[in-house]
Amino acid sequence: MVTPISGGNAFDFGGAAQAAPVQPQTTTATAPARQPAKLEATGGDTVKLSQGAQVRLMRSQGETVAEIVINTALSTQAVNSYLGRTQAPAPAAASNK
């Protein structure tokens, strides 16, 4: 037998609001709940780059050799060396034959 729900209409299927199922609480009398270990904030990890890595990073960020020389206090020759650039050999002197 079907019992009509009062106050409903033809489109109301009579679905009452359903309460969430009750979750049983499980407790153990022998062991207290463990809290996760707390980590102390140390300001983050730091990395110390070698001079060569620092020069290559600066160059990849668009700095010129001159800017790198100024910012790192390295010589132009050292910066070029870290970047894998070698100085072109001096042009051969023209001979008067």
Summary of the structure (lengths in Angstrom):
residues: 97
radius of gyration: 38.0
end to end distance: 123.5
largest distance: 123.5
contacts: 105
relative contact order: 0.08
helix: 26%
strand: 0%
